[in-house]
């Protein structure tokens, strides 16, 4: 009669893990929200985080009196971009929800500021990231949140 005792439980090693398992938890059956086509969103949000925050820091510190609303709105855009970037990098369900809320806020901001700049050109003596729906950035500020929302919804549907 063969001994049928299970092997002793020990620490899980990398050899025991799935060969393609990366760092951090991932939902079963699909990649993280920052993988595949989501990687392009990671790059875009990274670039826009640096661009919007650095531009607004320089503008706020050197000529805040000229167009305070425009410069503060650019800083707000940069912070929203940074939060979306962090959520995409982190992955997981909670991060996906944070990214959904921030992409929605970003889209509302782009639409509100874009419409405001079209209706009242004198409201902003200097442009923001979201002025004229992001025309100064080849309309990416209006395309990114729409793409992000679609990507994040696809991730929710696949769960």
Secondary structure in CASP SS format (residue, H / E / C, confidence):
PFRMAT SS
TARGET T0000
AUTHOR 0000-0000-0000
METHOD secondary structure of the structure
MODEL  1
X C 1.00
X C 1.00
X C 1.00
X C 1.00
X C 1.00
X C 1.00
X C 1.00
X C 1.00
X C 1.00
X C 1.00
X C 1.00
X C 1.00
X C 1.00
X C 1.00
X C 1.00
X C 1.00
X C 1.00
X C 1.00
X C 1.00
X C 1.00
X C 1.00
X C 1.00
X C 1.00
X C 1.00
X C 1.00
X C 1.00
X C 1.00
X C 1.00
X C 1.00
X C 1.00
X C 1.00
X C 1.00
X C 1.00
X C 1.00
X C 1.00
X C 1.00
X C 1.00
X H 1.00
X H 1.00
X H 1.00
X H 1.00
X H 1.00
X H 1.00
X H 1.00
X H 1.00
X H 1.00
X H 1.00
X H 1.00
X H 1.00
X H 1.00
X H 1.00
X H 1.00
X H 1.00
X H 1.00
X H 1.00
X H 1.00
X H 1.00
X H 1.00
X H 1.00
X H 1.00
X H 1.00
X H 1.00
X H 1.00
X C 1.00
X C 1.00
X C 1.00
X C 1.00
X H 1.00
X H 1.00
X H 1.00
X H 1.00
X H 1.00
X H 1.00
X H 1.00
X H 1.00
X H 1.00
X H 1.00
X H 1.00
X H 1.00
X H 1.00
X H 1.00
X H 1.00
X H 1.00
X H 1.00
X H 1.00
X H 1.00
X H 1.00
X H 1.00
X H 1.00
X H 1.00
X C 1.00
X C 1.00
X H 1.00
X H 1.00
X H 1.00
X H 1.00
X H 1.00
X H 1.00
X H 1.00
X H 1.00
X H 1.00
X H 1.00
X H 1.00
X H 1.00
X H 1.00
X H 1.00
X H 1.00
X H 1.00
X H 1.00
X H 1.00
X H 1.00
X H 1.00
X H 1.00
X H 1.00
X H 1.00
X H 1.00
X H 1.00
X H 1.00
X H 1.00
X C 1.00
X H 1.00
X H 1.00
X H 1.00
X C 1.00
X C 1.00
X C 1.00
X C 1.00
X C 1.00
X C 1.00
X C 1.00
X H 1.00
X H 1.00
X H 1.00
X H 1.00
X H 1.00
X H 1.00
X H 1.00
X C 1.00
X C 1.00
X H 1.00
X H 1.00
X H 1.00
X H 1.00
X H 1.00
X H 1.00
X H 1.00
X H 1.00
X H 1.00
X H 1.00
X H 1.00
X H 1.00
X H 1.00
X H 1.00
X H 1.00
X H 1.00
X H 1.00
X H 1.00
X H 1.00
X C 1.00
END
